[in-house]
Amino acid sequence: MNTFLILLLVAAMGATLFMLVKGIVTFLKTTEAELKSGESGPSASGLKQNKAMMGRIMFQALAVLIIALLLMMRGH
């Protein structure tokens, strides 16, 4: 069981890193024209950034939960 959780933890950490890089790349692709446009509401780039960062938070929370589960299992 521990081996499975450790593999799942590594996968969650990798997914966290992937989503972080994806969000940063999307942020860096935001142009000055997009920032100064008179559009009301969030831009398409902003929505992509939010989606990537929410994915990062989700995978990061999963990794923390797996670590907590591993610690609880070792405590017994």
TATA-V863787 format. One line per field, one symbol per residue. ss: DSSP state (~ for helix, > for strand, _ for the rest). psi: psi as a letter, one per 30 degrees, with the letter a starting at -180 (. if undefined). burial: + if it has 9 or more other C-alpha atoms within 8 Angstrom, else -. Layout:
ss->???
psi->???
burial->???
//
This chain:
ss->_~~~~~~~~~~~~~~~~~~~~~~~~~~~___~~~~~_______~~~~~~~~~~~~~~~~~~~~~~~~~~~~~~~~_
psi->eeeeeeeeeeeeeeeeeeeeeeeeeeeffkleeeeflgkklkleeeeeeeeeeeeeeeeeeeeeeeeeeeeeeff.
burial->----+--++--++-+++-++-+++-++--+--------------++++++-++-+++-++-++--++--+------
//
